[in-house]
């Protein structure tokens, strides 16, 4: 975790304990830092699991194995290593992951496929097996930790710990969700976040949990970007212990199905926003709302073209209402657009309508809006009913400073 805290940081929320979930942290020493860097979460038998993973073709062995193992639908443990992504490390990286899985499943007496491993940090350095082994041994002996300690431990360049919680009513039962995430840079919407974990006491089938997580991901994690770079390690996992005692949910039509899906999406959205607010060097949180597209997916792609534009992001950093850069980004998106129907605004004030600058445009309210921390850009394509909102941050000198010195 960085010493300099993002100006967009939020206090860590009071996350409820989840029955059947026991987190621990320990120090493996993956980097020369005086902090815990290994998180071990033990899950009771019968815990369902679902996951979404990076689309980066140079992904880590952790991602490859996680993608395979999530299909069997059950989990007993999660291990998260911070400081080393173990990506682009060939057979040595895979052996390190399998060794971790074997060590944990021997302790729990479970199948290897029920142990999930994530790693984050520098690419291209094999995860040290001896440090991982010692770290897990220490974690197995450690007392249970708080959610905030777990969130701090999975961080790398993060400047603050990130968590979210929600509840849902399922029949006569209240089910609870608690979640943590890490992410600050190398964030792009080809899944997209760094590492996120949602824990709930709800009883849901693995198939329904996967359905809900995939749907939530499409509208949350796949709608954020910090720097357009898709990590080799991106993973979001959801674990459902069933300890709440509700009748198991197998579809949206079951009692509480829609309420649970909404609660999961709420948690994912909050986590996604926190990642953007901790974007490396970020000073402003930007929402790009696109309407009037030919489809929702087309609107999302246009929004991402705007959100990923260095020229748009630096203009916002400089508090410059340069709407011409937004026009440029719309035009390069590769989606249907008509210059003469395009409208652009900032903070609810339209600067251009139907392809032309407004004759009575007053930049004063826009300038005042851009001096704030929460910025909105509105785009109406005037072509259809499609709409989407994506989230990003500004691009400052801080991003360069952090990433120029990342390995030192």
ZAVEX-893311 format. One line per field, with one value per residue (C-alpha): residue number from 1; x, y, z. Coordinates in steps of 0.001 Angstrom, whole numbers. Example, Ala and Ser with C-alpha at 12.3 -4.5 7.8 and 13.67 -1.06 7.14 Angstrom:
resi c(1, 2)
px c(12300, 13670)
py c(-4500, -1060)
pz c(7800, 7140)
END
This chain:
resi c(1, 2, 3, 4, 5, 6, 7, 8, 9, 10, 11, 12, 13, 14, 15, 16, 17, 18, 19, 20, 21, 22, 23, 24, 25, 26, 27, 28, 29, 30, 31, 32, 33, 34, 35, 36, 37, 38, 39, 40, 41, 42, 43, 44, 45, 46, 47, 48, 49, 50, 51, 52, 53, 54, 55, 56, 57, 58, 59, 60, 61, 62, 63, 64, 65, 66, 67, 68, 69, 70, 71, 72, 73, 74, 75, 76, 77, 78, 79, 80, 81, 82, 83, 84, 85, 86, 87, 88, 89, 90, 91, 92, 93, 94, 95, 96, 97, 98, 99, 100, 101, 102, 103, 104, 105, 106, 107, 108, 109, 110, 111, 112, 113, 114, 115, 116, 117, 118, 119, 120, 121, 122, 123, 124, 125, 126, 127, 128, 129, 130, 131, 132, 133, 134, 135, 136, 137, 138, 139, 140, 141, 142, 143, 144, 145, 146, 147, 148, 149, 150, 151, 152, 153, 154, 155, 156, 157, 158, 159, 160, 161, 162, 163, 164, 165, 166, 167, 168, 169, 170, 171, 172, 173, 174, 175, 176, 177, 178, 179, 180, 181, 182, 183, 184, 185, 186, 187, 188, 189, 190, 191, 192, 193, 194, 195, 196, 197, 198, 199, 200, 201, 202, 203, 204, 205, 206, 207, 208, 209, 210, 211, 212, 213, 214, 215, 216, 217, 218, 219, 220, 221, 222, 223, 224, 225, 226, 227, 228, 229, 230, 231, 232, 233, 234, 235, 236, 237, 238, 239, 240, 241, 242, 243, 244, 245, 246, 247, 248, 249, 250, 251, 252, 253, 254, 255, 256, 257, 258, 259, 260, 261, 262, 263, 264, 265, 266, 267, 268, 269, 270, 271, 272, 273, 274, 275, 276, 277, 278, 279, 280, 281, 282, 283, 284, 285, 286, 287, 288, 289, 290, 291, 292, 293, 294, 295, 296, 297, 298, 299, 300, 301, 302, 303, 304, 305, 306, 307, 308, 309, 310, 311, 312, 313, 314, 315, 316, 317, 318, 319, 320, 321, 322, 323, 324, 325, 326, 327, 328, 329, 330, 331, 332, 333, 334, 335, 336, 337, 338, 339, 340, 341, 342, 343, 344, 345, 346, 347, 348, 349, 350, 351, 352, 353, 354, 355, 356, 357, 358, 359, 360, 361, 362, 363, 364, 365, 366, 367, 368, 369, 370, 371, 372, 373, 374, 375, 376, 377, 378, 379, 380, 381, 382, 383, 384, 385, 386, 387, 388, 389, 390, 391, 392, 393, 394, 395, 396, 397, 398, 399, 400, 401, 402, 403, 404, 405, 406, 407, 408)
px c(0, 1253, 1895, 242, -3517, -5702, -7747, -10724, -10282, -13203, -12991, -13066, -16649, -17722, -17949, -19960, -18410, -19769, -20645, -18441, -15647, -12469, -9745, -6105, -3032, 695, 4008, 5620, 8180, 7636, 9062, 11257, 8397, 7480, 3898, 1739, 1501, -286, -4002, -5561, -9341, -10794, -14276, -16641, -17586, -20398, -19298, -20305, -17921, -18154, -15545, -14698, -11159, -8940, -9027, -5325, -3748, -539, -2385, -876, -1129, -3343, -5867, -5616, -6158, -8857, -10760, -10589, -11449, -14373, -16316, -16659, -18494, -17113, -14427, -12701, -9950, -8543, -4881, -3829, -164, 774, 3993, 4516, 2024, 3696, 2688, 4922, 6855, 6266, 6339, 8018, 5075, 2586, 4549, 4461, 679, 187, 2449, 306, -2861, -1394, -249, -3678, -5703, -3512, -4353, -8085, -8443, -10126, -9585, -6916, -9605, -11316, -8325, -8157, -4963, -4418, -1183, -545, 2557, 5577, 5265, 7978, 9369, 8492, 6713, 9289, 8039, 9890, 8415, 4941, 5224, 6411, 3756, 972, 2325, 2244, -1255, -2578, -1354, -2458, -5553, -8452, -8073, -10473, -11740, -9756, -6537, -7290, -8003, -4741, -2779, -3931, -2930, 168, 182, -3225, -3336, -6311, -8092, -11298, -14435, -18208, -21213, -24903, -27857, -30823, -34094, -34638, -38020, -37925, -34117, -31636, -28503, -25283, -22481, -19020, -16377, -12829, -10829, -7414, -6628, -5024, -3294, -3268, -7050, -9053, -12448, -11500, -12921, -11640, -10223, -7264, -8298, -11750, -13518, -17170, -18290, -21913, -23808, -26610, -27496, -27260, -26405, -23010, -24710, -26899, -23967, -22032, -24989, -25295, -21559, -21172, -24122, -22848, -19358, -20672, -22231, -19532, -15979, -16244, -17224, -14148, -10753, -7762, -5162, -6564, -4125, -5641, -3823, -2439, -3984, -7477, -9794, -13107, -14405, -17692, -18130, -21495, -21409, -25158, -24981, -27852, -30256, -32439, -33988, -31293, -31680, -31295, -32755, -33975, -37516, -36879, -37804, -35174, -33373, -33660, -32915, -29717, -28631, -29230, -27230, -24319, -24344, -24457, -21364, -19527, -20355, -19094, -15877, -15390, -15801, -13278, -10694, -11128, -10968, -7595, -6335, -2624, -2168, -5928, -7314, -10777, -13441, -15095, -18444, -19028, -22741, -23556, -27123, -28741, -26568, -27761, -27410, -26267, -23076, -22324, -22858, -20405, -17752, -18154, -17938, -14754, -13184, -13764, -12658, -9457, -8429, -5259, -6297, -9692, -8193, -5454, -7985, -10016, -6823, -6199, -9846, -10184, -13664, -12173, -15201, -13471, -11430, -14661, -15800, -12523, -12939, -16506, -15393, -12516, -14579, -15518, -19205, -22108, -22001, -23295, -21415, -24558, -26583, -23913, -24426, -21832, -22055, -20210, -21888, -25362, -24519, -24611, -21688, -22745, -26053, -26819, -23316, -22833, -21602, -24495, -24770, -25534, -23042, -21793, -18572, -18649, -20769, -18707, -15462, -16831, -17860, -14416, -12789, -14539, -13535, -16576, -16812, -19517, -19341, -22604, -22783, -25968, -25400, -28974, -29218, -31238, -32131, -28799, -27172, -24306, -22161, -18459, -16109, -12509, -10135, -7973, -4396, -1808, 1953, 1430, 619, 3938, 5879, 4349, 4867, 8302, 9563, 7357, 10125, 12579)
py c(0, 3486, 6092, 8891, 8441, 9289, 12479, 10427, 7798, 6570, 5309, 1530, 476, -1760, -5096, -7773, -11171, -13858, -17211, -19928, -17507, -17058, -14706, -14714, -12734, -13387, -12102, -14166, -11496, -11401, -7871, -5945, -4393, -4584, -5708, -8763, -9830, -13197, -13591, -16956, -17311, -20595, -21509, -24045, -27168, -26671, -23169, -22352, -20364, -18320, -16266, -13884, -13541, -11415, -11848, -11074, -13884, -13673, -14438, -16080, -19744, -18593, -17337, -20445, -22791, -20611, -20560, -24354, -24938, -22549, -24830, -27475, -24956, -25625, -23865, -24451, -21819, -18695, -17631, -14168, -13223, -9533, -8205, -10829, -11529, -14833, -14098, -14914, -17378, -20626, -24006, -22587, -20300, -23116, -25372, -22634, -22338, -26095, -26313, -23748, -25618, -28935, -27424, -25999, -28993, -31271, -29057, -29021, -32516, -31193, -31508, -29328, -27891, -26325, -24082, -20787, -18759, -15194, -13234, -9577, -7455, -7491, -9565, -12009, -13122, -16668, -16806, -18033, -21428, -21284, -17903, -19010, -22195, -20318, -17646, -20201, -22016, -18705, -17912, -21295, -20544, -16908, -15682, -14587, -11034, -8211, -7493, -4264, -6157, -8570, -5677, -3966, -7178, -7835, -4293, -3259, 327, 913, 3963, 2855, -376, -999, -2819, -2878, -4586, -5097, -7166, -8757, -10225, -13798, -14973, -14465, -14394, -11537, -12537, -10513, -9786, -8493, -7823, -6527, -5504, -4214, -2185, 1101, 740, -1626, -1327, -1754, -3239, -6584, -7923, -5593, -4996, -6304, -8738, -8735, -11147, -11249, -13399, -14088, -16345, -16793, -20249, -20094, -22683, -22330, -21840, -18997, -17394, -17456, -16004, -13125, -12394, -12418, -10060, -7733, -7741, -6601, -3490, -2699, -4018, -4063, -396, 990, 2033, 3797, 3417, 1043, -1721, -5130, -6975, -10484, -11364, -9826, -12004, -11544, -14486, -14821, -17347, -18336, -20419, -21027, -20420, -17895, -20810, -19487, -21813, -22188, -19754, -21282, -18576, -15000, -16352, -18023, -16211, -13550, -14234, -10706, -9154, -11185, -10331, -6624, -6747, -8465, -5867, -3059, -4428, -4883, -1326, 127, -1867, -824, 2839, 2504, 1104, 4086, 6496, 4976, 5224, 5877, 9634, 10263, 13591, 13382, 10663, 10851, 9384, 9266, 8867, 8012, 8007, 7899, 5041, 2262, -228, -392, -2176, 481, 3153, 1355, 1245, 4927, 5687, 3671, 5436, 8721, 7374, 5892, 9010, 10533, 13866, 13814, 12643, 15291, 17986, 17022, 17012, 20562, 21537, 22444, 22096, 21023, 19304, 18981, 16155, 14355, 14759, 13211, 10244, 9604, 9618, 7192, 4637, 2667, 2803, 4384, 8163, 11177, 14437, 16464, 14727, 14727, 16630, 17031, 18404, 18630, 18476, 18820, 21865, 21299, 22789, 21542, 20325, 18562, 18941, 22610, 24734, 26357, 30041, 30932, 28509, 29799, 28087, 29450, 26630, 24054, 25559, 25473, 21835, 20816, 22226, 19565, 15978, 14268, 15034, 14039, 14049, 13630, 12506, 12064, 10430, 11056, 7709, 5338, 4159, 2639, 4001, 3170, 4773, 4093, 5394, 6582, 9068, 11906, 11422, 13328, 13511, 11206, 8276, 8684, 8962, 5811, 3658, 4970, 3757, 640, -1990, 72)
pz c(0, -898, 1793, -219, -91, -3090, -2617, -3808, -1073, 1000, 4607, 4813, 5586, 8475, 6673, 8494, 9133, 6824, 8375, 6910, 5898, 7962, 6654, 7808, 6745, 6997, 5723, 2968, 2104, -1643, -1624, 766, 2688, 6333, 5903, 5369, 1737, 1805, 2454, 3239, 3425, 4649, 3441, 4970, 3052, 584, -474, -4052, -6259, -9445, -11243, -14064, -15341, -17551, -21321, -21539, -23577, -21521, -18292, -15227, -14237, -11363, -13904, -16078, -13146, -11619, -14888, -15032, -11392, -11139, -13481, -10763, -8613, -5120, -3040, 287, 266, -1344, -1320, -2553, -3021, -3258, -4786, -7491, -10287, -11242, -14842, -17845, -15688, -17606, -15907, -12795, -12209, -12636, -10282, -7631, -7884, -7772, -4724, -2926, -3853, -2666, 631, 1377, 244, 2391, 5373, 4633, 3221, 94, -3647, -5270, -7562, -4532, -3736, -5625, -5923, -7122, -7409, -8219, -8700, -10978, -14172, -15249, -11887, -10760, -7403, -4820, -3630, -334, 582, -448, 1617, 4700, 4230, 4084, 7137, 9011, 7773, 8883, 12404, 12439, 14237, 12036, 10751, 9927, 6435, 6420, 7198, 4372, 1984, 2936, 2461, -1116, -2194, -4167, -5471, -3862, -1620, 476, 1410, -520, 580, 115, 1655, 927, 2098, 360, 1592, 454, 1660, 5412, 5519, 5266, 3391, 3616, 1165, 2137, -492, -881, -3919, -4930, -8002, -8945, -12311, -15291, -15267, -18476, -19278, -20712, -17570, -15771, -12422, -10516, -7777, -6174, -3851, -2802, 119, 1015, 3406, 858, -395, -4189, -6780, -8474, -11853, -10573, -8766, -12040, -13931, -11462, -11332, -15122, -15518, -12789, -14269, -17642, -16102, -13526, -13848, -17635, -17565, -15815, -17091, -15594, -18324, -20994, -19966, -19265, -16489, -16831, -13459, -13325, -11253, -9472, -7451, -5578, -2768, -1270, 1917, 2251, 6004, 6004, 5770, 2959, 411, -2260, -5157, -8607, -10855, -10998, -10775, -7398, -4206, -3594, -6874, -8237, -4840, -4514, -8066, -7375, -4134, -5883, -8669, -6099, -4368, -7668, -8747, -5479, -5771, -9398, -8494, -5665, -8076, -10389, -7440, -6587, -10156, -10077, -9745, -9952, -8789, -10358, -10748, -14167, -15232, -18987, -19767, -23377, -24707, -28130, -29398, -31685, -28809, -25195, -26236, -28843, -26173, -23871, -26584, -27341, -23617, -23294, -26283, -24457, -21083, -22530, -24446, -22954, -24470, -22757, -19469, -19460, -20350, -17290, -15205, -16405, -15769, -19440, -21009, -24330, -25779, -29145, -27652, -26779, -30396, -31518, -29182, -30330, -33936, -33423, -31466, -34577, -33638, -35522, -35031, -36943, -36504, -37177, -34437, -31748, -28476, -25693, -22178, -18872, -15480, -16975, -19110, -22869, -24796, -28229, -29639, -32901, -34234, -33417, -30517, -28700, -29543, -25932, -24377, -21028, -19974, -16423, -14877, -16765, -15494, -11950, -12399, -13650, -10522, -8454, -7750, -9342, -13055, -15519, -19305, -21217, -24837, -26879, -30259, -31438, -33220, -31035, -27537, -26489, -23349, -20984, -18318, -17909, -15255, -15389, -13778, -15011, -16218, -14202, -13716, -10740, -13026, -14797, -11547, -10092, -13167, -14092, -10714, -10336, -10126, -8097)
END
